[in-house]
Amino acid sequence: MIAFIIAFRHPNSTKNYEHVVDLLRATLLSLASQTNENYRVYIGCNVAPEIDIDTNKVRICTIDCPIPSSRKEVLLDKGVKRALAIQTANNEIKPDYFFLLDADDLVSTDCVDYLHQQDWASSPGGYWLERGFLLDMFNRKVQEKYGFNRYCGSSLILSATTLTSKLFTGESVDEKMSTHQEFLTACDEYILEQVLGDHIAVRGFMASQEQPLQKILRPLTCWKINTGENESSTKIPFGSRNIDEAFLKRFSITSIDTRRASVFERMVEKFRLLKSWIASISK
């Protein structure tokens, strides 16, 4: 069983909360469109958002996190909310893996099915996604990238056993925390901040625990940028592949129309993909 773990922001931390809810709604729609239903979704948040889609596989977990005011607090806020979601998932379904997913990204309709086809015994630590799509929602441009894990946090599928054992310290493994302060006290700060709150150090951390992650080359997630609410300032340069019906259906996208890229745009996109592949194999 795979549990998707999402942290959702405080309503007062954004100028347009309804827009943020719309982005989450699109994420949940992509999850609801999975061809394999052997998954659940756990969302850690301050206030339960109003989601008008079928959410029978979604569990909303509320907690009293204060509005973060610094980069460190932003990471800890995300970490604590994900820790609550992980605690709840462990109590309810005891998943094999936690898929750390950002609240505004999309997964392909075959994501869960493809992950269940992997030989889990050969990768007890989990997986990282080497390829994925960057989608500029405003300009309707999409590019495929190697080295996707360096760009996007929605690229980590971690062993539930390993992550849980490192997250909850001492006797807190068997406790049931419910407040922001209780999680800060009971959880390892590095795991909260750098593993659940960020993504850059996760592969190195898992390797240090002798649970290295295996690479998945199939692009299973789509990182939406230029949505108006991204924390990252990443922009897509010139170049795009076609945004056709197949792509929109693959990621359950309903908010933008198809767009046929020019020949030159498609050539540049292929060149950028090749460059990202060369960069990925040279590291």
N, C-alpha and C positions, 0 to 999 in steps of 0.2 A: 504494500500500500504506500502511496506517495501522498504526503501532506504538503500542499502549497502554503507557505508562510508569508503573510503580507502585513506590513505596518502601515497604518493610515494616519494622516496628519490631524492635528488639532484644528477644529473649525475656525478658530480665531487666528490661526497662523497663515492664513491666505486671504487675499482680497476678494476672491471669488470661490467660495466654498462649493457652490452648486456645480461649477465647472470641474472642480477636483472630484466631486462625486460622479460626474459624467465619465471622467477618465477611468475611475474605478469600475464603473458599470461596464465599460468596454472591456476591461481586463476580465471581469467575471463572465462576460458573454463569451469571450474566447475560451474560457475554462468550461463553461456549460456546453460548448460545442465539441467536446472531446469524443473521439470514437471509442475510447476505452474509459469506462466509468469507475475504474478502481483507483479513486483518488478522493481527497477531501480538501477543502480550503479553510484556513483559519486566519482571521483578520484581527490583529490587535489594534485598538483605537480608543480614543477618548469618548466619542459619542457614536452610537450605532448609526451609520448612514442609511438613508432611505433608498433601497435598491428595488426597483420595480421589475425584476426578472426572477426566474425560478432559482431559488437559492437553497434547495434542499440539501445540497452538498457543502453549503457555506455555514461556518460558525463564526459569529461575531463575538469578540472577547473585549470587554471594555475595562479601562483602567484609568487611574487619576493622574496621568502624566502632566506635568506643567508645560507651558509653552516654552520651548527651548530658545535660548538667547545667544548661544555661541555654537561654533562648529562642533566642539566636543559634546555639548548638550544635545545637538541634533542627532549625532551618532548614538548617544546613549538613549535618547527618546525612541529611536528606531529599534535599538537593541532590546530595550525593556518590553516594548510592545510585541516584538517577535518572541521574546522569552515567554511572555504570557501565552501567546498562541502555541508555542511548542509545548509548554506545560499542559495546556488543555488538550492538544492532540495526543500527547502521551497518555493522558488519563482516559481518553475516549476510544482511540483506535490503535494505539501503539504502532505507528507507521514504520516502514523500513527506512525511508528517506524523507528528508525535508528539502523541498525545492524553495529556495529563497527568491521570492518574486516581488518586484517593485509594483506599487499600486497603480501605475499608469502604463505598464508594458503588456505585451500580448504574447500568447503562446499559440503555436500551430495546432490545428485540430488533431494531429496525430502524435502530439507530444507525449502524453501518458502512455499510449500504446507502444511507441518506440522505446521509451524508457523501460517498459516491462519486458521488452524483447532482449534486453541486455543481460549478460551473464553476471548477475549481481555477486555471485561468489568470488569472481575474479577481481572485483573492485569493491571491497568492503568499506572503503572510505567514501566512495561516491564518485561524482563526475563533475567536469567543468565543460562548458560549451565553447568550442574553439571558433565556431562560425555562427553568424547571426545577421539579422537585418537592422539597418538604421533607417527609420522612416520619418521624414520631415512632413508633419501633418499640414502645415500651413502652405508650403510650396509644392506639396505632392511629389516628393522625390524619394526614391528608395535606393539604398546601396547595400550590397552584401559585403561583409568584412570577415577576414580571418583575424585572430587575436581579439575576438569579441569579448572575452572575459576581462580584458584590460579596459574596455569601454563601459561595459554595462554590468550592473549587479545582478540582473536576472539571468544568471548564467552558472549557478552553483546548485548542485544536488548533493546534499551531504548525508552521511550515515547518521541516522537518528540516534543510535546507541552511542557512537563516539561523541557527537555534538552534545547530547544530553549529559554525558558523564563529565565533560569538561566545563559545561555551562554552569551547572548547579554544584556548588561546593559543599563539602562535608555532609551534614545531616539534611541539608536543604533539598537533596535529591528526593526525599520522601515527603517533604512539606508541601503545602499548597499556599503559595503566595498570592496576594490579591491587590497589593498596593505598589505604587512606584517605588517607595522607599524600601519595602520588603524585598523587591527584586534587586535593587541596588545592593542591598546587604547580602543577599543569599547567592548572588551570581558572580562569576568571575568577571571583573571589569574589562579585561582585555577581550574576552569573548563577546561581551555585550557591545563594546565599542568597535572593535576591528573585524570581528567575524559576522556578527548580526547587524551591526550598524554600517559597516563598509564592506568592500569586497576585494580590495587589492591584495591584502595579506593572507587571504584564506587558503590559497593553494599551498603556500609556504608553511602555514600553521598545520594543515592536515598532514603534510609530508613530515613535519617535525614530530608528529604523533605516530609515525610509522603507519599512517593510513593515507597514502598518496591518492590523489584523485586521478581518474582516467579521463582521457580526452574523448569528447564526442564531436564528430565532424558535421553531423547533420544539423542544419540551422533550425532550431526549435522555437526560438523566441525572436520577437521584434521589439526593438527599443524605439519608442516614440519620442522624438525630440521636437523642439519648437512648438510645444503644446500650450505655452503660456505659463506653465507651472513647474517646469523642470528645474531641479537644483543645479544640474550641470549646464554649462554654457556651450556645450558641443554644438557645432554647426556642420551640416553636410555640404561639402564643396560641390563644385560643378560636376555633373554626371549623374545619370539615373537609369535604372532599368524600367521597363514598362510596369505600370501599375494596372494589371489586368484583372478580370473577374476571378481568375484562379487564385491570384495573390490575395485579393480581398476576401475570398471565401476561406482560404487557408488560415487566415488570422481573424476571421469573423468581423471584418471591418465594415461598418455601415455608415460612417460619418463623412467619408470622402468618396468621390467618384473615380472611375478609371481614368488613366492618363497614359497616352502613348508618347514615350520619350523619342526625341529625334535620334537619328542614326549616330550623330556625333556624341550625344549624351550617353547612349548605350556603349559606344566604344570607350569613352572615358571611364565609365563605371567598370567595365571589364578590366581596364588597365589598373584602376585603383584596387580592384579585387586581387589582381596578380601581385601588385606591390605589397598588399597586406599579407599575402601568402608568403612572399619572399621574406618579409620582416619576421613573420611568425616562425619560420624554420631556421632563421639565423640566430635566434635567441637561445 
